[in-house]
């Protein structure tokens, strides 16, 4: 499986989070949203200017800014 940052994923692409590459307040905030290693995510779509990105995780839809998605490593297959 290939590991890429979430920002590089394409629409309707699925993967499993392998790591959160940031600490501190931002890392805690990302984890609090349910984006933890082992969680399956799917890219649902992007805004017209590609920021933010809508993802599906643990049964709900969540939007992230690209600068937040840059810190989430995902295994895609």
N, C-alpha and C positions, 0 to 999 in steps of 0.2 A: 504494500500500500504506500502511496505517496503522501508525504506530509507537506501541507501548504498553509499559509495564513488564511483566515476566514475571508479576508477582503478579496482574495484572488479567486474565490469560488464563483461558479457561474449559476445563473438562475436554475432552479429545480435540481441542483446538485446536492447530494447528501453526503454526510461524513460523520465521524466520531471525534469529539474533542480529545486531543492527546495532551495538551498543556496550555496553561495560561502563563504567558511570558512577561508578566508585569506584577509588581508587588504594590504595597502601599494601599492608599485609598481606592485607586482605580481597580487594582486587582481584587480587592474585597468587594467592590461594587459589582464587578463582572460575575464573581462567584455567587453573590447574593441573588442575582437574576436567574440562577439555575445553570449557568454556563460553567460546568465543572468537568474535569477529565472523565471520560467514559460516557458523557451525554451525547445522544445522537441529534444532529441538527440538519435542517434542510433550508436552503436559500429559497424564499418565496418570491422575492422580487426586490427591485431597487427603485428609488425615486428617480425622476427624470434626469437629474444631474449626478446620479449614482451614489448619492449620500442623502439619507441613511439607507441601510439595507434591512429588509424584513426577513427574519428567520423564524422557523418553526422549531421549538424545543420543548420537550416534556408536555405536549398537548396544548401549548399556547403560542401565540405569535408575539414576537419581540422585535423591536427595531433598535439597531445599533448604529452609531456614527462609524465612519470608516476608520477614524483614528482609534476607536475602541476595538474594532474587528482586527486591526493590525497586530494586536497582542494575543490573539487566540489561534493556536496551532491546531489544525484539523487533519485527520487521516482520511483521505478519499480513495475510492477504489474503482 
